[in-house]
């Protein structure tokens, strides 16, 4: 876990965020919270806090915490920064696991795609030119189709 986890999932933060979600929904808005899978930016609330693990239980716990706020969907980002990619196979697996978990709770996953170059998902053909590898930022093409990208 990261050093800021004591506040990250604290009862005080939960109460504050729940109030904001409720207020927004009372205005007829759908609410999403951005929770990158493992993108590290400043003090972002990451689904994969700390070091990547072989199990998905930590991610599921953090998703459950987010779902308990009453939000309508979760948005996420891929890669470890806007300019660096993660393992494409692992990324697709984590996206699929996250989509399935959220769908089982009636929530959606929205994936924000970055627009950077020279990040290729080796072994994942570009559907526009199958002789080339896909730009990593579009790896959601190979993920569960329930993910909105």
N, C-alpha and C positions, 0 to 999 in steps of 0.2 A: 504494500500500500504506500501511497505517497504521504509526505509530511502533513499535507493539508486535509487529509481524510477525516480528521477529527471534526472539522466543520463541514466538510463536503457532504456527508450524509447525516448530519446532526439533526436532532428534533427541531431546533430553532430554524434551521434552513428549510426543513421539510414543511414546517408551519408557514413560513414566509412564501415559499414557492406555491404551496397549495392554495393560499389566499389569492395569489396572482392568477393562478389557473382558473379558479372559480370566478374571479372578477371578469376575466377575459371571456369566459364561456357565457356569463350572464349578458354580455354584450353581443352574443351570437358568434363569437370567433372560435375557430378551432385552434388548439394550442399544441405547439411542438417545442421540445427542448433539444438543443443541439448537444449531442454527446458523442464525440469522436470515438471510434473503436480504439485506436492507439495513436492518433495524431497528438503530438505534444506541442501545445502553445500556451505560454504563460501558465495560468492556473485553470486550464480547461478541465471540466468534469469528463474524464475518460471512462469508457466502459471497461477497458482493460487497464485498470490502475496498476502502477508499478510495472514489474517485469512481466512480459508475456508468459503465460502458463500453458501447459498442455491441456488443462481442463477448462471448460467453459463456465464452471460454477460461479466464479467471481463476476463474470460478465452478466450472468443470469441474475445474481443478487443485485447488481447495480441497475439492471433493467427493471427488476421488480420494484426497487425503490422509486425509480422514475414513474413507473405505471401507477404506483400508489398515490402519486400527486394528483391523479385524475386527468392527466393530459390525454390528448387525442392521438398523438403520434410522436415518434422520436425521429430526429434527423441526425445524420452522422456524416462523417468524412472519412476518406480512405487515405492510406499512406501514413508515414510517420511525421511528415511536414508537407507543406504545399508543394515542395520541390523534391521530395524523396518518396520512393515507393516502398511498400512492404512486399513480402512474398505473395505473388498472385494467387497461388492455390490456397494458402492460409487465409487470404483476404476473402476469397469467394466462400470458403467454409464458414468464416465468422459472419459474413453477411447473411448467408443462408440460415445459420443458427439463430441469428438475431431476428430475421424476418419471421421464422417459424415461431419463435417465442412470443414476439409481439402479436402476430396473427392469432395465436391461441388465446390472447387476452383482448381481442377485438381492436388492436392498435395497428398502425401502419409504420413502415420504415421509409424515410425519405433520405436518399443519398445525394449529398452535394458533390458535384464533380469539379475538380480544379482544371485549369487550362494551362498546363505546362507541357513542355516538349521533352523528347529524348528519355522518356520513362516508358519502357516497353515491358509488356507482360509476355515474357518469353514462353512459347508453347501455346499461346492463345491467339489464334488467327484473327486478323482484322476482317470482319465480315464484308467490308468494302473492297478489300484486296487480300484474299486468303494466303497469298504468298508472303505476306508481311505479318509481323507480330502486332498485336493490338496496343494502342496507347494505353498505359496502365490506368489512366484516369477514366477509362470507359470499361473497366473490368466488370462492372455491374451487368454488362451485356450477357455475361456467363453466369450470373447469379440468379437466384429465385426471382421469377418474374413479378412476384408480389412487391418487390422493392421498387419504389418510385425513384427514378433517377433523372 
